[in-house]
Amino acid sequence: MNPEVTQYIDKLPPWQKEAATTLRKMILKTIPDAEERLQYGKPHYLKHGHYAAVISAAKDKLSFMLFNATELAEIKGYFKSMSAPDRKTATITEGLTVDYKQLGDFLKQASKSL
């Protein structure tokens, strides 16, 4: 685990820290050989040199963005395309029940061809 990413997560408010830590563990379990690095001030995860996922904290939410996600189904109000069609983001807010297994399945599906 990259110590810069650990520092990033440790500075988050408690609910974001818990969610980011769970996402981090899920990513590293799903992609065991993922490269973890802090880039553009956010934790990025690469598989074979290609972007697979990003965790990004904002004031009132935590975003989990997947790359190569064109084929993944959107979930209204929670998991959707935010910018480019090949990127989809799960928006996690305080108190939201998150299905980390589903996010792990999405990550596995999106990163299988990387």
Beta strands, then each sheet from edge to edge (+ up, - down):
strand 1: 35-39
strand 2: 42-47
strand 3: 50-58
strand 4: 61-66
strand 5: 79-81
strand 6: 88-92
sheet 1: 1+ 2- 3+ 4- 6+ 5-
end
